[in-house]
Amino acid sequence: MQMKLTAVDDARGGMETLWPALALQLVYMTRALHLEMLLKVLYKDIRN
């Protein structure tokens, strides 16, 4: 049976498992920001 020896090993494993979720969140937030900017521009064009 293999045991983790330090909290550093636990933290490293945690970050490795979280990284894909964090990268995906960054992609979605970037898309949402671009969509928000686009909608603002279109709304201004419609009102003018």
JOBELSUL-V426230 format. One record per backbone hydrogen bond with DSSP energy under -1.0 kcal/mol. CO is the residue of the C=O (numbers start at 0). NH is the residue of the N-H. E is the energy in kcal/mol with one decimal. If there is no record, write none. Layout:
co=CO nh=NH e=E
co=CO nh=NH e=E
This chain:
co=5 nh=9 e=-1.2
co=6 nh=10 e=-2.7
co=7 nh=11 e=-2.6
co=8 nh=12 e=-2.2
co=9 nh=13 e=-2.1
co=10 nh=14 e=-2.4
co=11 nh=15 e=-2.2
co=12 nh=16 e=-1.6
co=13 nh=17 e=-1.8
co=14 nh=18 e=-2.1
co=17 nh=21 e=-2.3
co=18 nh=22 e=-2.5
co=19 nh=23 e=-2.1
co=20 nh=24 e=-2.3
co=21 nh=25 e=-2.0
co=22 nh=26 e=-1.9
co=23 nh=27 e=-2.3
co=24 nh=28 e=-2.6
co=25 nh=29 e=-2.2
co=26 nh=30 e=-2.3
co=27 nh=31 e=-2.5
co=28 nh=32 e=-2.2
co=29 nh=33 e=-2.3
co=30 nh=34 e=-2.4
co=31 nh=35 e=-2.4
co=32 nh=36 e=-2.3
co=33 nh=37 e=-2.3
co=34 nh=38 e=-2.5
co=35 nh=39 e=-2.0
co=36 nh=40 e=-2.0
co=37 nh=41 e=-2.6
co=38 nh=42 e=-2.4
co=39 nh=43 e=-2.1
co=40 nh=44 e=-2.2
co=41 nh=45 e=-2.1
co=42 nh=46 e=-2.0
co=43 nh=47 e=-1.4
